[in-house]
Structures are given as structure tokens and as C-alpha cells.
Amino acid sequence: MILAPSRFFSPESGTETLLMQTIGILDVVLGSGACAAWARGGDGEFRRWATVGLINDGADFLLGLRSRPLIGTKSALIAALAPVPFVAAGLRGLVHKRRGSLSDTRP
């Protein structure tokens, strides 16, 4: 979304392109923070980054659902479904990390 926003949608203005790029920057920052925390093995830090990412993606999903009157049904559906894979990946990561930390504490 940063380098080629037109691959995700057809921007009709520079404002739309800028908005898509800022979303991409946010995703890169949140994802990089979560990956760095995961690599360092800090469960608490990873959970914080992953939770913030999930809140962000969940809010994007909800906004997409509410956007139908503004942008139409097809575009609202695209907007609502776009963050779903990231929500699923975030949830999977949190569940997997939690199971891993629980199994690490067993004798």
C-alpha cells in the first residue's frame, strides 16, 4: 500500500493515494514492532504490539462495515474484508504464542 496503492484500489485523487500510503506505513510500523518483539521472545511486549495491531485492524473492519452509505456496497465490502486476513493472522499469532508460553512452563 505504500509503494503501489493502485494495486489495492483505483485512486481518484491524490488524497486517496496519500490515505492508502499512510495506512500502509501504519501497518509496517505495527507489524515490524510485533515481529521484533516476537523475535526477542518477550511475550508481554509481543502481546502489546499484537493487541494494538488487532485493535487497528478491527477498527478498519468496523469502519468498512459502516462505510456503505458513503462509498457504496461493493466498496464497503472490499473495505470491510481487506483487514480480515490480518485480524486472523494476529489472532492466530496471539493464540499460538500463548500456547507456546503455556507449554514452556510445564515441567
C-alpha positions as CSV (number, residue, x, y, z in Angstrom):
1,M,0.0,0.0,0.0
2,I,3.0,2.3,0.4
3,L,4.7,1.8,-2.9
4,A,1.8,0.8,-5.2
5,P,-1.5,1.8,-3.7
6,S,-3.2,1.4,-7.1
7,R,-2.8,-2.4,-6.8
8,F,-5.4,-2.3,-4.0
9,F,-7.9,0.2,-5.5
10,S,-8.2,2.8,-8.2
11,P,-7.5,6.1,-6.6
12,E,-9.5,9.0,-7.9
13,S,-7.4,11.7,-6.2
14,G,-4.0,12.3,-4.6
15,T,-5.8,12.4,-1.2
16,E,-6.9,8.8,-1.6
17,T,-3.4,7.7,-2.6
18,L,-2.0,9.5,0.4
19,L,-4.5,7.9,2.7
20,M,-3.7,4.4,1.4
21,Q,0.0,5.1,1.8
22,T,-0.4,6.3,5.4
23,I,-2.4,3.1,6.2
24,G,0.5,1.1,4.7
25,I,3.0,2.9,6.9
26,L,0.9,2.2,10.0
27,D,0.8,-1.5,9.1
28,V,4.5,-1.7,8.5
29,V,5.3,0.0,11.8
30,L,2.9,-2.2,13.8
31,G,3.9,-5.4,12.1
32,S,7.6,-4.6,12.5
33,G,7.2,-3.9,16.2
34,A,5.3,-7.2,16.7
35,C,7.9,-9.2,14.7
36,A,10.8,-7.6,16.6
37,A,9.1,-8.4,19.9
38,W,8.4,-12.0,18.8
39,A,12.0,-12.4,17.7
40,R,13.3,-11.2,21.1
41,G,11.0,-13.6,22.8
42,G,9.3,-11.0,25.0
43,D,5.8,-12.4,25.5
44,G,4.4,-9.3,27.2
45,E,5.9,-7.0,24.6
46,F,4.7,-9.2,21.7
47,R,1.2,-9.3,23.1
48,R,1.1,-5.5,23.4
49,W,2.2,-5.0,19.8
50,A,-0.2,-7.7,18.5
51,T,-3.1,-6.3,20.5
52,V,-2.6,-2.8,19.1
53,G,-2.4,-4.3,15.6
54,L,-5.6,-6.2,16.2
55,I,-7.4,-3.1,17.5
56,N,-6.2,-1.2,14.5
57,D,-7.4,-3.9,12.0
58,G,-10.6,-4.5,13.9
59,A,-11.4,-0.8,13.7
60,D,-10.6,-0.9,10.0
61,F,-13.1,-3.8,9.6
62,L,-15.8,-2.0,11.5
63,L,-15.3,1.3,9.6
64,G,-15.6,-0.7,6.4
65,L,-18.9,-2.1,7.5
66,R,-20.2,1.4,8.4
67,S,-19.0,3.0,5.1
68,R,-21.7,1.6,2.8
69,P,-23.7,4.9,2.7
70,L,-20.6,6.8,1.9
71,I,-18.9,4.6,-0.7
72,G,-21.5,2.1,-1.8
73,T,-22.0,-1.6,-1.2
74,K,-19.2,-3.1,-3.3
75,S,-16.5,-0.7,-2.0
76,A,-17.7,-1.1,1.6
77,L,-17.5,-4.9,1.3
78,I,-13.9,-4.5,-0.1
79,A,-13.0,-2.2,2.8
80,A,-14.5,-4.5,5.4
81,L,-12.9,-7.6,4.1
82,A,-9.4,-6.2,3.4
83,P,-8.3,-6.4,7.1
84,V,-9.8,-9.8,7.8
85,P,-6.7,-11.8,6.9
86,F,-4.6,-9.5,9.2
87,V,-7.1,-10.0,12.0
88,A,-7.0,-13.7,11.5
89,A,-3.2,-13.7,11.4
90,G,-3.0,-11.6,14.6
91,L,-5.4,-13.8,16.5
92,R,-3.5,-16.9,15.3
93,G,-0.2,-15.4,16.4
94,L,-1.6,-14.5,19.9
95,V,-3.1,-17.9,20.4
96,H,0.0,-19.7,19.1
97,K,2.3,-17.6,21.3
98,R,0.1,-18.1,24.3
99,R,0.0,-21.9,23.8
100,G,3.8,-21.9,23.3
101,S,4.3,-19.9,26.6
102,L,2.0,-22.2,28.5
103,S,3.8,-25.3,27.2
104,D,7.2,-23.8,28.1
105,T,6.2,-23.5,31.7
106,R,5.2,-27.1,32.1
107,P,7.7,-29.5,33.8
